[in-house]
Amino acid sequence: MTTGPNTIHLAGKRILITGSSSGLGFEIARGLARTGATIILNGRRPERLAAAVLQLKQENACVSSACFDVTVEEEVRRGIAKAGAIDVLINNAGFQRRGPLEQFSLAQWNEVLDANLTSSFLVAREVVGSMIERGSGKIINICSLMSDFARAGTAPYTASKGGLKMLTKAMCAEWARYNIQINGIAPGYFITEMTQKLANDPEFDAWVKKRTPAGRWGDPAELVGVAIFLSSESSSFVNGQVLYVDGGMSSVL
């Protein structure tokens, strides 16, 4: 099959997605698998990771796993070495912790920043070497609406996702010269395991629907198209950008 700058073609590409045994990461993995790409799921819980791999194999996906903690430097080094060369890295691992900023301990603050920001540096640093050697590669960082906006009670998450947006730009400044494209996807409010409690709260649910021009929450499958575009040669001159997939929330007051 002919490939070029206007081609969506991922068959044979090896795509590693961190934090992909559930949630948005798993749905992105499922969608990318349908393009013929080889998917490497990542997580730190072997049983949960194995169940995710089995589910995708039952859907005829070409999938394997890389079990390691993205916040532990030595585990990342060993995990990436074992996984082999990666064509596309999607830094998706992360979590939210809510509470008043003045009540966060340093340990809690660091836990969020390590998972949401530092992990992307650690994994990308290990993956990028082979990309530089062959002169091509894609890195996609899963940012957030909160890369640009804040809500009370989410300070560590907001700081980490704001940092990830700027890390995306810094990676572009460092690595674009090697024909590596580094971009971000910034989801708005999507219903996942992490946000289900919020969706079940009538007051918060009403706020999201009123605040979002589309009038609803996002479906995780709606992130797949952007992920495919940024993983393909169709985005060969898109670099250092963050694409918001938020139903228009970031466009209105």
C-alpha positions in Angstrom: 0.0 0.0 0.0 1.3 3.4 -0.9 1.9 5.8 2.0 2.4 9.5 2.1 1.5 12.8 3.8 -2.2 12.4 3.0 -2.4 8.7 4.0 -4.1 7.1 7.0 -2.2 3.9 7.1 -1.2 2.2 10.4 -0.9 -1.5 9.5 2.3 -2.9 10.9 2.9 0.1 13.2 3.9 -0.7 16.7 1.9 1.5 19.1 2.5 1.6 22.9 -0.2 3.1 25.0 0.5 3.7 28.7 -2.2 3.2 31.2 -4.3 1.3 28.7 -5.8 -1.6 30.6 -9.0 0.5 31.1 -10.6 3.8 30.5 -9.7 6.2 27.7 -6.4 4.4 27.0 -8.2 1.1 26.4 -10.7 2.7 24.0 -8.0 4.4 22.1 -6.1 1.1 21.9 -9.2 -0.7 20.6 -9.8 1.9 17.9 -6.2 1.9 16.8 -6.2 -1.9 16.7 -8.9 -1.8 14.1 -6.6 0.1 11.7 -4.3 -3.0 11.6 -1.7 -1.6 14.0 0.1 -3.8 16.5 -0.9 -2.6 19.9 1.1 -2.8 23.1 -1.0 -2.3 26.2 0.6 -1.1 29.4 -0.4 -1.1 33.0 1.1 -2.1 36.4 -1.6 -4.7 37.4 -0.8 -8.0 35.7 -4.3 -9.5 36.0 -6.1 -6.4 34.8 -3.6 -6.0 31.9 -4.0 -9.7 30.9 -7.8 -9.3 30.9 -7.5 -6.2 28.6 -5.2 -8.1 26.2 -7.6 -11.1 26.1 -10.6 -8.8 25.3 -8.8 -7.2 22.4 -7.6 -10.6 21.1 -11.2 -11.7 21.1 -11.9 -8.8 18.8 -9.1 -10.0 16.5 -6.6 -7.3 17.5 -2.9 -7.8 17.2 -2.0 -7.0 20.8 0.6 -7.7 23.5 1.4 -6.2 26.9 4.2 -4.5 28.7 3.6 -4.6 32.4 5.5 -1.9 34.3 5.0 1.2 36.5 5.5 4.3 34.4 6.5 6.3 37.5 9.5 4.0 38.4 12.5 4.8 36.3 14.1 1.4 36.3 10.9 -0.4 35.5 10.4 2.0 32.6 13.9 1.3 31.3 13.4 -2.5 31.5 9.9 -2.4 30.2 10.8 -0.4 27.1 13.9 -2.5 26.4 11.7 -5.6 26.5 9.0 -4.1 24.3 11.4 -3.2 21.5 11.2 -0.4 19.0 8.0 1.7 19.1 6.6 3.6 16.1 4.0 5.5 18.1 4.0 6.2 21.8 0.8 7.4 23.5 1.4 8.7 27.0 -2.0 8.2 28.5 -1.3 7.0 32.1 -2.5 9.3 34.9 -5.1 9.9 37.5 -7.0 12.6 39.4 -7.0 13.4 43.1 -9.4 16.0 44.4 -9.3 18.1 47.5 -8.6 21.6 48.8 -5.1 22.7 47.7 -4.0 23.7 51.2 -4.8 20.2 52.4 -2.6 18.3 49.9 0.5 16.7 51.4 3.7 16.9 49.4 3.5 13.1 48.9 0.0 13.4 47.4 1.1 16.3 45.2 4.1 14.4 43.9 2.0 11.3 43.4 -0.2 13.1 40.9 2.7 14.9 39.1 4.7 11.7 38.9 1.8 9.8 37.3 0.6 12.5 35.0 3.7 14.4 34.0 7.0 12.8 35.0 5.9 9.4 33.6 5.6 10.9 30.1 9.2 12.2 30.3 10.5 8.8 31.5 8.7 6.7 28.9 9.4 9.1 26.0 13.1 9.3 26.9 13.4 5.6 26.7 11.4 5.3 23.5 12.8 8.2 21.5 16.3 6.7 21.0 15.2 4.2 18.4 12.9 6.9 16.7 15.9 9.2 16.4 18.0 6.4 14.9 15.5 5.6 12.1 14.4 9.2 11.6 10.7 8.8 12.3 8.2 8.5 15.1 5.1 9.8 16.8 4.6 10.7 20.4 1.1 11.7 21.6 0.6 13.0 25.1 -2.9 12.8 26.6 -3.3 16.3 28.0 -6.6 17.7 29.3 -9.1 20.5 29.2 -7.3 21.4 32.4 -4.1 21.9 30.5 -5.5 25.4 30.0 -8.3 25.7 32.6 -8.7 25.2 36.3 -11.4 24.2 38.7 -11.2 24.4 42.5 -10.2 21.1 44.1 -8.1 19.8 41.2 -4.8 21.8 41.6 -2.3 18.9 41.3 -4.0 17.5 38.3 -4.3 21.0 36.7 -0.6 21.7 37.3 0.4 18.3 35.9 -1.7 18.6 32.7 -0.6 22.2 32.2 3.0 20.9 32.5 2.3 18.1 30.0 1.1 20.6 27.5 4.4 22.5 27.7 6.4 19.3 27.8 4.7 18.4 24.5 6.0 21.7 23.0 9.5 21.1 24.6 9.7 17.7 23.0 8.8 19.2 19.7 11.6 21.8 20.1 14.0 19.0 20.9 13.0 16.2 18.5 11.1 17.6 15.5 14.5 17.8 13.7 14.6 14.0 13.6 11.2 13.7 11.8 9.4 12.9 15.0 6.0 14.5 15.5 5.0 15.2 19.1 1.4 16.4 19.8 -1.2 16.3 22.5 -4.9 15.4 22.7 -6.9 17.3 25.3 -10.1 15.6 26.2 -12.9 17.5 27.8 -15.4 15.7 30.0 -15.7 12.0 29.0 -17.5 9.3 30.9 -15.0 6.8 32.1 -14.3 4.7 35.3 -12.5 7.8 36.7 -15.4 10.2 36.0 -18.4 7.9 36.5 -19.1 9.3 40.0 -19.2 12.8 38.6 -21.5 11.8 35.8 -23.8 10.2 38.4 -24.0 13.5 40.4 -27.1 15.3 39.0 -25.7 18.7 39.8 -22.3 18.1 38.2 -23.9 16.3 35.2 -26.1 19.3 34.6 -23.2 21.6 34.9 -21.2 19.7 32.3 -24.1 19.5 29.8 -24.9 23.2 30.2 -21.2 24.3 30.0 -20.5 22.2 26.9 -21.9 23.6 23.6 -22.5 20.0 22.4 -24.8 19.6 25.4 -23.4 16.2 26.6 -20.4 14.2 27.8 -18.0 12.7 25.4 -17.9 9.0 24.5 -14.3 7.6 24.8 -14.6 6.2 21.2 -14.7 9.8 20.0 -11.0 10.2 20.8 -10.1 7.5 18.3 -10.2 9.6 15.2 -7.8 12.2 16.5 -5.5 9.5 17.7 -5.5 7.8 14.3 -4.8 11.1 12.6 -1.9 12.0 14.9 -0.4 8.5 14.6 -0.5 8.5 10.8 1.6 10.3 8.1 -1.4 12.5 7.5 -0.1 14.6 10.5 3.5 14.7 9.2 3.8 18.5 9.5 1.7 18.8 12.7 4.0 19.3 15.6 3.9 20.7 19.1 0.1 21.1 19.0 -2.6 20.2 21.5 -5.9 19.2 19.9 -8.9 19.8 22.1 -11.7 17.2 21.9 -14.2 18.7 24.3 -17.5 19.3 22.6 -16.6 23.0 22.3 -16.2 23.7 26.1 -12.8 25.5 25.6 -14.4 27.8 23.0 -17.0 29.5 25.2 -17.2 31.4 28.5 
